[in-house]
Amino acid sequence: MKEITGSSNIEAIGHKDGMLSVRFKGGAEYTYENFPQALHEKWMKAHENGESVGSFFHHHIKPHYEGKKREASE
């Protein structure tokens, strides 16, 4: 997972084999299956260009993809 700097809500983001993982500050981690590589790349590019990762998440991901909370034992 890639550590995210400058976000007040998201700590790290990872994408592998169509699975998006998002770890929030406070430790909660969610996975999103069948997540397109192109959208992950768009998100990371937006972050590099100064866009809020939280804002991108709430506008482009949360309304369209169902997240599953990972349990600590996973």
PyMOL commands that set and color helices and strands:
alter all, ss='L'
color gray80, all
select helices_A, chain A and resi 37-48+53-61
alter helices_A, ss='H'
color red, helices_A
select strands_A, chain A and resi 2-3+10-16+19-24+29-32+68-69
alter strands_A, ss='S'
color yellow, strands_A
deselect
rebuild
show_as cartoon
